Amino acid sequence: MRAIANTFFIYVLNFGKSATLFALGSIIVLAFLFVVALSTADGFLSQPFLYVYTLAIIVFQLSRIAAAMLYPRSFESVYMGAPRQFYEPTISFVIPCKNEEGAIAHTVTKCFQANYPKEKIEVIVINDGSTDDTIHILRSLQKNFPQLTVVDWKENKGKRHGMAEGFRRAKGEIVIQLDSDSYIEPRSLREFVQPFQNATIGAVCAHTDPANVDFNWLTKMQAAYYFLAFRILKAAESTFFTVFCCCGCASAYRKDIVLPMLDEWLRETFLGKPVMWDEDRALTNVVLRLGYNTIYADTIQAYTIVPETCKMFLKQQIRWNKAWLTSSINASKFIWKQRPFVAYSYFFPHMLFTLVAPFITLRLLFILPLTQNSLPVLHVSGLLVYTALMVIYYISLTSSRVAYQYWPYVFLWSAISAILFSVLFIYALITIQDRRWGTR
């Protein structure tokens, strides 16, 4: 890890103009917050912890943007400076599904349309107790695609068991895990496998955007969030070769390291009960615990269907909060030994802020204004200025319509995450023993 830390500081010294502009922007943000803090000095004297917390979390978030700026150089270092070889391992797509009659045909067809030798591709779909027309659609697809294997379970066993079945049946060297409503752009498949030329790489996470982005305001907001989550937050983790969640919608794994660990992964428990909803994070934990690197690749374009109603969205967020909590606690047992630099500079601070933030936010935005007539000026100002800086960087990353058309929704996401998500996180903690999937 010392080598990774040294690499980080070398990148900072060599990054040039972009790093300088970001540093100036960060100084402006912190100076602004300092002025606001001085103008509300009485509030600082009465609530010093809240003020220190606000400044600390803003500095932490700025550090994530800084790390994301170093991502391109880090990603290229995966190839160790050598030209990319013509690398064509065998590939197995694993797609668990339940009641996906509207999406499964498109997902499977896209796999076989990939710009890759057809004899080196197989697709394994696990029909996990569907009660709609999914199985009939899959049987029809088999007539056109002989390399499609369909596993038909009459009773639902859960996504984790479906993934495990796919891994066990896979003949490919690389297993690509797809959600049943997700797909990879055909041109991206070759890029997906290239990082595995490096023997230290255990898993690769694709860049994913919503396929139904223009359905309504909610899907547009999620498009903005997805871009931030992948191109800034996952990119920041990937800079240190430690992506903590290779997302279930589209991620690739080196089969020979995952296969021996499947039984242990299936038996994962939390507070004495089986864990149903953090299969992607838990599998990423397996790869990291074995000492392999996990990375994000912005050169791989995937798409997924995001929730189109508030009810579905809220259920998804509750499930994701539960998954984050259980997987983070499990990761904390080994990450401090495996990757101390990442653990103490990022993982544990992030865990602390995430656990504390909902309670601080409720106090700042609701309790204090009602009981002490105290307005959270510093907190709200910091959130707005930080979001503005993130939007500027967000737009600078790409010329795609995702950035230019949907950037205003970053502000909406920040507002909702600051208020609503605090309540959802507390609700997720209270209902952590409810192990139902939670989306359907």
Rosetta blueprint (number, residue, H / E / L):
1 M L
2 R H
3 A H
4 I H
5 A H
6 N H
7 T H
8 F H
9 F H
10 I H
11 Y H
12 V H
13 L H
14 N H
15 F L
16 G L
17 K H
18 S H
19 A H
20 T H
21 L H
22 F H
23 A H
24 L H
25 G H
26 S H
27 I H
28 I H
29 V H
30 L H
31 A H
32 F H
33 L H
34 F H
35 V H
36 V H
37 A H
38 L H
39 S H
40 T L
41 A H
42 D H
43 G H
44 F H
45 L H
46 S H
47 Q L
48 P H
49 F H
50 L H
51 Y H
52 V H
53 Y H
54 T H
55 L H
56 A H
57 I H
58 I H
59 V H
60 F H
61 Q H
62 L H
63 S H
64 R H
65 I H
66 A H
67 A H
68 A H
69 M H
70 L L
71 Y H
72 P H
73 R H
74 S H
75 F H
76 E H
77 S H
78 V L
79 Y L
80 M L
81 G L
82 A L
83 P L
84 R L
85 Q L
86 F L
87 Y L
88 E L
89 P L
90 T L
91 I E
92 S E
93 F E
94 V E
95 I E
96 P E
97 C E
98 K L
99 N L
100 E L
101 E L
102 G L
103 A L
104 I H
105 A H
106 H H
107 T H
108 V H
109 T H
110 K H
111 C H
112 F H
113 Q L
114 A L
115 N L
116 Y L
117 P L
118 K H
119 E H
120 K H
121 I E
122 E E
123 V E
124 I E
125 V E
126 I E
127 N E
128 D E
129 G L
130 S L
131 T L
132 D L
133 D L
134 T H
135 I H
136 H H
137 I H
138 L H
139 R H
140 S H
141 L H
142 Q H
143 K H
144 N H
145 F L
146 P L
147 Q L
148 L E
149 T E
150 V E
151 V E
152 D E
153 W E
154 K L
155 E L
156 N L
157 K L
158 G L
159 K H
160 R H
161 H H
162 G H
163 M H
164 A H
165 E H
166 G H
167 F H
168 R H
169 R H
170 A L
171 K L
172 G L
173 E L
174 I E
175 V E
176 I E
177 Q E
178 L E
179 D L
180 S L
181 D L
182 S E
183 Y E
184 I E
185 E L
186 P H
187 R H
188 S H
189 L H
190 R H
191 E H
192 F H
193 V H
194 Q H
195 P H
196 F H
197 Q H
198 N L
199 A L
200 T L
201 I E
202 G E
203 A E
204 V E
205 C E
206 A E
207 H E
208 T E
209 D E
210 P E
211 A L
212 N L
213 V L
214 D L
215 F L
216 N L
217 W H
218 L H
219 T H
220 K H
221 M H
222 Q H
223 A H
224 A H
225 Y H
226 Y H
227 F H
228 L H
229 A H
230 F H
231 R H
232 I H
233 L H
234 K H
235 A H
236 A H
237 E H
238 S H
239 T H
240 F L
241 F L
242 T E
243 V L
244 F L
245 C L
246 C L
247 C L
248 G L
249 C L
250 A E
251 S E
252 A E
253 Y E
254 R E
255 K H
256 D H
257 I H
258 V H
259 L H
260 P H
261 M H
262 L H
263 D H
264 E H
265 W H
266 L H
267 R L
268 E L
269 T E
270 F E
271 L L
272 G L
273 K E
274 P E
275 V L
276 M L
277 W L
278 D L
279 E H
280 D H
281 R H
282 A H
283 L H
284 T H
285 N H
286 V H
287 V H
288 L H
289 R H
290 L L
291 G L
292 Y L
293 N E
294 T E
295 I E
296 Y E
297 A E
298 D E
299 T E
300 I E
301 Q E
302 A E
303 Y E
304 T E
305 I L
306 V L
307 P L
308 E L
309 T L
310 C H
311 K H
312 M H
313 F H
314 L H
315 K H
316 Q H
317 Q H
318 I H
319 R H
320 W H
321 N H
322 K H
323 A H
324 W H
325 L H
326 T H
327 S H
328 S H
329 I H
330 N H
331 A H
332 S L
333 K L
334 F L
335 I H
336 W H
337 K H
338 Q H
339 R L
340 P H
341 F H
342 V H
343 A H
344 Y H
345 S H
346 Y H
347 F H
348 F H
349 P H
350 H H
351 M H
352 L H
353 F H
354 T H
355 L H
356 V H
357 A H
358 P H
359 F H
360 I H
361 T H
362 L H
363 R H
364 L H
365 L H
366 F H
367 I H
368 L H
369 P H
370 L H
371 T H
372 Q L
373 N L
374 S L
375 L L
376 P L
377 V H
378 L H
379 H H
380 V H
381 S H
382 G H
383 L H
384 L H
385 V H
386 Y H
387 T H
388 A H
389 L H
390 M H
391 V H
392 I H
393 Y H
394 Y H
395 I H
396 S H
397 L L
398 T L
399 S L
400 S L
401 R H
402 V H
403 A H
404 Y H
405 Q H
406 Y H
407 W L
408 P H
409 Y H
410 V H
411 F H
412 L H
413 W H
414 S H
415 A H
416 I H
417 S H
418 A H
419 I H
420 L H
421 F H
422 S H
423 V H
424 L H
425 F H
426 I H
427 Y H
428 A H
429 L H
430 I H
431 T L
432 I L
433 Q L
434 D L
435 R L
436 R L
437 W L
438 G L
439 T L
440 R L
